Structure formats: C-alpha cells, structure tokens
Amino acid sequence: MIRVIKRFFRKAKCSCEDVVENSSAYIENDLKDEKRSAFQAHLSQCGPCQAFVETLSSTIGALRRLPGINAPSNLKQSLMERMQREN
C-alpha cells in the first residue's frame, strides 16, 4: 500500500519497477505521453533497464517472425475432458 501511495505522489517519475511492469506497453506504443516521457527519461539514465527493454523488444520481434502453428482440432475437447476428470 505504501508503494502505491509513493507512486501517486511521484508524478512523472519512473522507477526500475515501473519499467518492468510497463515495458510491453512501451514497446507496443500503448503508454500515454506523460508516462512514456518518464519511461524514456528513466531509460536514458539506467543502463540495466535499457538493456532489459532492448532484450524484451528483440525477443518479441523474434517470436513474431516465427511461423504460426495450428493446434490439433481435438485439443480443446481433450483439455476440457481432462479438466473434468481432475476436478
């Protein structure tokens, strides 16, 4: 709870924890301007966070280039039956 309160009063600042929590949104351009600016300011001063975001971005890019696969048609039914047996 204290962490939430501290974040509320720390407007326009970004911590390493914020970077971890918001990296996907940053990479997908889903951060609002104020938060994006704070995020970029933090990255410009924090090498480990910059490396984290670059690695995550590269990984997402590599995964997107993989060919898609289709699951077997009976997979859903098989999973549903197994879940019913285990409950």
WOSUL-V86034 format. One record per backbone hydrogen bond with DSSP energy under -1.0 kcal/mol. CO is the residue of the C=O (numbers start at 1). NH is the residue of the N-H. E is the energy in kcal/mol with one decimal. If there is no record, write none. Layout:
# WOSUL-V86034
co = <CO;CO>
nh = <NH;NH>
e = <E;E>
This chain:
# WOSUL-V86034
co = <1;2;3;4;5;10;15;16;17;18;19;22;23;24;25;26;32;33;34;35;36;37;38;39;40;42;42;46;47;48;49;50;51;52;53;54;55;56;57;58;59;60;61;72;74;75;76;77;78;79;80;81;82;83>
nh = <5;6;7;8;9;13;19;20;21;22;23;26;27;28;30;29;36;37;38;39;40;41;42;43;44;45;46;50;51;52;53;54;55;56;57;58;59;60;61;62;63;64;65;75;78;79;80;81;82;83;84;85;86;87>
e = <-2.1;-2.7;-2.2;-2.0;-1.7;-1.6;-2.0;-2.1;-2.3;-2.0;-1.2;-2.3;-2.7;-2.1;-3.6;-1.5;-3.0;-2.6;-2.0;-2.5;-2.7;-2.3;-2.2;-2.5;-2.0;-1.4;-1.0;-2.3;-2.7;-2.2;-2.7;-2.4;-2.5;-2.7;-2.6;-2.4;-2.5;-2.6;-2.3;-2.5;-2.5;-2.1;-1.1;-1.9;-2.4;-2.7;-2.6;-2.3;-2.1;-2.4;-2.0;-2.0;-1.9;-1.1>
